[in-house]
Amino acid sequence: MIRKLLVLTTLVGMLGATPTLAAHQCRDAKGKFIKCSEPAKKAPALSRGAMTKDKSGKCRFTSGPKKGQFTKCK
């Protein structure tokens, strides 16, 4: 019973410390706050060349796991 209580309090303490650890990422070596750099934005999953229009004017994927499926034309 005591072990379960100790494990529970340890887990609660770790969950409470997580936001404070994330806040320290925007500091320099001396501990002063600096502007946090935003994570790089990912490129779109499909480029414009990965789709084609068929005879009826509907767009389809030309490659990848969704090859041949209909999609919205851009």
C-alpha positions in Angstrom: 0.0 0.0 0.0 2.8 2.4 0.9 4.6 1.6 -2.4 1.6 2.4 -4.4 1.2 5.7 -2.6 4.8 6.6 -3.2 4.6 5.6 -6.9 1.5 7.7 -7.3 3.0 10.8 -5.7 6.1 10.4 -7.8 4.1 10.2 -11.0 2.0 13.3 -10.0 5.2 15.2 -9.2 6.6 14.3 -12.6 3.5 15.4 -14.4 3.5 18.7 -12.6 7.2 19.3 -13.5 6.7 18.8 -17.2 5.5 22.4 -18.0 8.3 23.9 -16.1 10.9 21.9 -18.0 9.4 23.1 -21.3 9.6 26.7 -20.1 13.4 26.5 -19.7 14.0 25.8 -23.4 13.9 29.5 -24.3 16.9 30.5 -22.2 20.6 31.0 -23.2 23.6 29.5 -21.4 23.5 32.2 -18.7 19.8 31.6 -17.9 18.4 34.7 -19.5 15.3 34.5 -21.5 15.6 34.7 -25.3 13.1 34.6 -28.1 12.1 31.0 -28.9 12.5 30.0 -32.4 9.4 28.5 -34.0 9.7 25.0 -35.3 10.1 24.7 -39.1 6.9 24.3 -40.9 6.6 21.0 -42.8 6.2 21.1 -46.6 2.8 20.0 -47.9 2.4 16.3 -48.2 1.7 16.4 -51.9 3.2 18.7 -54.4 1.2 19.9 -57.4 2.9 17.4 -59.7 1.5 14.5 -57.7 -2.0 15.0 -59.2 -3.4 14.9 -62.7 -6.8 15.6 -64.3 -8.4 12.8 -66.2 -10.7 13.1 -69.2 -13.7 13.9 -67.2 -11.9 16.7 -65.3 -11.5 15.0 -62.0 -8.2 15.0 -60.2 -6.4 11.8 -59.1 -3.2 11.1 -57.2 -0.5 9.8 -59.5 1.8 8.3 -56.9 2.1 7.4 -53.3 -0.2 5.2 -51.1 -3.3 6.9 -52.4 -2.5 6.3 -56.1 -5.6 6.5 -58.3 -7.9 7.9 -55.6 -9.9 11.1 -56.3 -8.9 14.4 -54.7 -9.8 18.1 -54.9 -8.2 20.0 -57.7 -6.1 22.9 -56.7 
